[in-house]
Amino acid sequence: MTTGAPIFQHSLGPQTLLAASANGRERCATRAGFTDAHGACPVLPKSYRHDLRSGLGGCQRCRKVILSSAGYARSEGFTCMDPEERGLARGVFCVRPNVRVEAGPTVRRQARATDNVLRTRGPGLAACRWASPRTNTKGLPAFQQRRVGAKIELRLQSNLKRRSPISEITRLMELIVRVGVDLAKNLIQVHAVDASGRCVVSRALRRDQFMAWCSQLPRGCLVAMEACSSAHHWARRLRTMGLDTRLIAAHFVTPYRMEGRSGKNDANDAAAICEAACRPSMRFVPIKTVEQQGVMSLHRVREGLKEERTGCINRIRGVLSEFGLVFGKSPKALRAELADVIEDASNELSMTARLVVQRAYDHWQELDEHLRWCDRQIGQHVRSSPEARRAAQINGIGEIGASATVAGVGDFKQFKSGAQFGAWLGIVPSQNSSGGKTSLGRITKRGDEYLRTLLIQGAKSVVMSAGKRDDPTSRWLVQLTARVGWQKACVAMANKNARILWAVMTREQRFDPRHVSVKPQAKMPVSQHAAKAPLPQPSCPA
């Protein structure tokens, strides 16, 4: 027997003969009716039988069965089930109590490298309970076989030091340096790797198991997640546990999915998040505080109420148009005429239609009241926040834009410049340049759509009233509108407001409409550097 090779130890009953016929049928027999103490004999899985046939060389104690290299065995003094297999049976071997037999290469390959103790039930590891022997048509003993839930324990032994499963799990968790998490409502997929990038854990966890699993991670471990509705909540909880939590935008994760768009599932997404988190140039989403999420929820509810109010107005117009009553596009014009239309008995409105329009009008007024409540809450947030007050002083920002920007961005110092902040909002032109030729297109429309909409809507009001003001920005807007048109001037003003907003928030200064920015000397042309350089002073002849 080879020293250090894995060993299978079978603790069975008295002498038992196991045989597998050449045509693949499984048979069990005992010598002269011998069985174990419980009247049962083991049936091993086919893969183990093949492994034992091809690599053992026979029973290690009684030597009754000798296995050849071809996998055939000659039985001495034993009776096979079929007469033609009596002298030469394929896969026949003898098992005695506490016999130690060497495992073949297949079982050694199946053993995990990290497990030194293997306890398995494998397919087919059951017992056959035998009734009293009977005689079949060939005159040989026949037995009635019935499966019971008996199990055979296979102990994989080696010369390595044994570890308990709990200590092995702890050792594996200590190797983890980066985890990719794919969040969902009930199941959360995790993909953990070590320092060399080798996958250590890839499994799905229930929602109540996720925090307990993360508590076993080493302190400072990087945990990356896609930015979604519950990602900020999980990120805050994981940071309290000492873990380095990062959020990644979904469109930055897609290129790292090895299976492409056609191979999207939870496991592949978690692996892609884990891979994207290790990129040195990856841009992460800032984690919002509870207060920021509360203010943003107020803005989302307000937007929902606006859409619902628009839908209510359109339903009222649709009902009235069925009876030939058409009004102006402005909600103010419809509101002025609606009360008289409901009370006018000369039109074709039926009693049911009048009740429907009246109920819709009441709902319209209720939505207006909800919107006014949201506006009051937003104004209260602006008055209580110094950052929001400074942002509200910029032309084209206002209270709603200032509140949403401060709550949505958080720390403005995470951006290196105002240009980067404008690119984050998606109000910079896209590029399709090649070969040294610059080709600019439409704006990228990346980032938060709500913040970008507020900036552009506020910029429209500034462009429309630019002729009434005399500050440098207004004079520039009048010239730009005449040169490129009104729509492009609005987007350019929104980009300018984003840069002004970044400068005001990072420098913590009040907005000055007559401020003229000075280009840094590092970005000036060489000719201007020489013009602004101080003249050399003549040296004294003395």
QUISUL-V172168 format. One line per field, one symbol per residue. phi: phi as a letter, one per 30 degrees, with the letter a starting at -180 (. if undefined). burial: 1 if it has 16 or more other C-alpha atoms within 10 Angstrom, else 0. A space follows every 50 residues. Layout:
phi: ???
burial: ???
This chain:
phi: .ddidebcccccddebccbbdddjdcbbbbdhidbddcibbdbddddddd ddddbcijddcdhdbccdddjcbccciccddcddcdcbcdidbcbcehdc bdddddddddddddccbccbcgdidbbccccddbcddcicdbbccbdbdd bccccccaddddbdedddddddddddcabcbcdadccbcbbcbcddiddc bbacbdddcddddddddddiddccbddbdcddddddddddcicdcbcbdd dddedcdddiddcdadddddddddddddddcdccdddddddddddddddd ddddddddddddddddddddddcicbbdddddddddcddddddddddddd dddddddddddddedddddddddddddddddddccddddddddddjcidd ddddddddcicdddcdaddddddddiccddbbcaiicdbcbdddhciddd ddddddddddddddcdddcbdedddddddddddcjddddddddddddddd dddddddhbddcdcdcdcdeddcddddddddddddddddddd
burial: 00001111110111111111100000011100011000011111000011 11111111110001111100111110011110001001111111110011 11110000000000011000000011111100000000000110000000 01111110000000000000001011111111100011111111000000 01010000010001001100111111100011011101000011111110 01110110000000011111111111100000010111000110110110 01001100100110011011000000000000010001001100000010 00010011011011001000100110011011000011111111011111 11111111110100000111111111110000000000000000100001 11111111110110010000001100110110000100111111111111 111111000010000000000000000000000000000000
